[in-house]
Amino acid sequence: MQKVKKRIIFLDLVFMLLLVIQFVNTNKQTRILFIGNSYTYRNEMPDIFEHIAISKGKNIYVQSITKGKATLMIQSKRDEVYRVIKDHRWDYVVIQGSSRDFIQPTEMITDKTMPAMEKVIRAVRRNRADTKIMLYMTWGYRNGYVPFDYTDTYEKMTYTIRDEYLRISKYYNFGVVPVGIAFKDSRMRRPDVDLYVKDGAHPSLKGSYLAACCFYAALYNESAIGSTYYGKLGPKICYYLQSVGSKNVLYQRKKYNLINQEVQ
């Protein structure tokens, strides 16, 4: 009888321990770092993303290190970037190239942009080898970038950026968050929803909210629809942006190498 009681007590303790482990794993905080320029910090997009995730019940910590107009070459030379990389054992690091980093001639991308990005990647890997690195696919300017004939319309600039991000994704086996394609889809569906500010390049609040929804869908492999965080926007427009952002990520996870990239 005494042995039976001891066995029951032991099994109870094991069961309680398993519950504790499950609780800890379920509530583990996910730490995410954004490295970028004004495309990231405009309208405090990382904060929008964080609030969307929290409203959906996620335990998340988000930080960003940004500099206006910074290319990847500039980022790779900033001591602040490497200091912030060392701040935490990041689960994810999101790298955003400048709006024109990946429309440059091939030799410039190969000789300058890629080595600069690799320097940042090495720093991330030294800090934590299993950090997942994701790429932030940006969008085309409202009227394209005229100096290059292959980007002189919105569509051509968008597809040039997309193709280069996909090439880099395949080379490094990184996931790509297709924010630029979500912009394109929204422009086709509802041209009345202006995703740009007056300069035709930087995101409006709606554009930043759409980007945040794309990141939510990419990292959690679930729709952002249902988030009750609207910021300074109304629930109706936020529902639309949640829908567009989520669809463009979730329906194309394989294409953008997002399979098995989500938060575990």
Secondary structure as UniProt FT lines:
FT   HELIX           2..26
FT   STRAND          30..36
FT   HELIX           38..41
FT   HELIX           42..44
FT   HELIX           45..55
FT   TURN            56..57
FT   STRAND          60..66
FT   TURN            68..69
FT   HELIX           72..76
FT   HELIX           79..85
FT   TURN            86..87
FT   STRAND          92..95
FT   TURN            99..102
FT   HELIX           106..108
FT   HELIX           109..113
FT   HELIX           114..127
FT   TURN            129..130
FT   STRAND          132..136
FT   TURN            142..143
FT   TURN            146..147
FT   HELIX           149..151
FT   HELIX           154..172
FT   STRAND          175..177
FT   HELIX           179..189
FT   TURN            191..192
FT   TURN            198..199
FT   HELIX           205..220
FT   TURN            225..226
FT   TURN            231..232
FT   HELIX           235..250
FT   TURN            251..257
FT   TURN            259..260
//
